[in-house]
Structures are given as C-alpha cells and as structure tokens.
Amino acid sequence: MTNKGKKMEPPLKLDMSFGEALGRFVQTVPKEVDESIERSKTKKPPQDAIQRRPRKSKD
C-alpha cells in the first residue's frame, strides 16, 4: 500500500543526542506527568484569560 496523496507528519527530530534524550526520559516521574496532564485539562484556554476592551462602534 502506498500513501500517495495523504499528508503525513514529518519524522520526530531532537536537538540533542540520543543519550541525553534517554537520560531525560529516565528522570521523569510518572506521578508528576499525570498531575501535569490533569492540571492542563483544568486550565482555561489562553484566549479566555485575556480581558479585552469592547470595540468602539463607528456610529
């Protein structure tokens, strides 16, 4: 099968060596990752946090 005509994501590229990436991965604490995911689900989107002045009508 070929994927002609389908858009595909480019391959993942890192700006660090494999050893450094692996070291960072090993240092992660699963509990902290889970907490971070839950926090991100409860945060308001950035556009809701910005208070903007109402537009002035041209009338």
Steps between C-alpha positions, in 0.01 A plus 500: 500500500615849429404825668491713188293812546488471879673757716729344755682651797874542460719268709579607856828688529678591824763767553692275740687175493322171554680453833383838632142435387502157662641648823223759515237236433632281783488794744127563452271410788174345374300654786616850403409437136149388600458809723615727219251344259215548747604863561504570127148362467367742764680814380305754303612552142723808457245694295249482789751640747564817297259777580443722203330833477178503302526644152383853449212527261544728199148649542 
